């Protein structure tokens, strides 16, 4: 009974927090409506879930939550979630996930004929799993996106060389690829378009490329960024470096494929030994064993 009371109190505390945030948001909307007028407020301050997330991120609790874990912020940067509302969306999920796991654990305990003892340990494990699960999922998604970016760099380099041979500069080539290669390089063009928007606002292209390489933490893209920065500063002389990098990336990819094939052949050998050899023994040795059994039965 105590764990049910504890779960109910936690849910009530969460509800009170949400109600207070909603009330604060409503007061801010009323003040903005009186200052701007009804029509302008309706145009520029439409209530939405994204605006609520931004207000949560700007609150004291949101700022404290955002500053808790630097590794989570790095993982969010790797998957492209760098805006405030996107980070607020994840951290809100990370806060609600332990409560949902607590409610699920309480429901399972209530359905069991004999609840698991001690109850507080089960609830503590459920809350811990609920808090760690979003981050583990985020790490898996970030690793997959890094692999996707590494694969896309192998296609990105030949396209760059073609555009450079046509006489385009680094910025022009990146803009062409960002607009024309969305279907071929979806993840990389998304990052390039976001970087080019910051360049349009007056930032330096080489600095933004280096910053993007540090955020993504993909070795292949970091090597490519180094060569592009050399092209921006020197104006030429790096085409041979691009060709050498393309050969290195192809060799790495070939090595990874060879390792994967060797590992796969070992796994298939284990499967064959477990499933094929018993059937083969039954087919080959079965008649002989049956004959020996009948002969021994006749002797007896």
Secondary structure, 3 states (H helix, E strand, C coil): CHHHHHHHHHHHHHHHHHHHHHHHHHHHHHHHHHHHCHHHHHHHCCCCHHHHHHHHHHCHHHHHHHCCCHHHHHHHHHCCCCCHHHHHHHHHHHHHHHHHHHHHHHHHHHHCCCCCCCHHHHHHHHHHHHHHHHHHHHHHHHHHHHHHHHHHHHHHHHHHHHHHHCCCCHHHHHHHHHHHCCCCCHHHHHHHHHHHHHHHCCCCHHHHHHHHHHHHCCHHHHHHHHHHHHHHHHCCCCHHHHHHHHHHHHHHHHHHHHHHHHHHHHHHHHHHHHHHHHHHHHHHHHHHHHHHHHHHHHHC
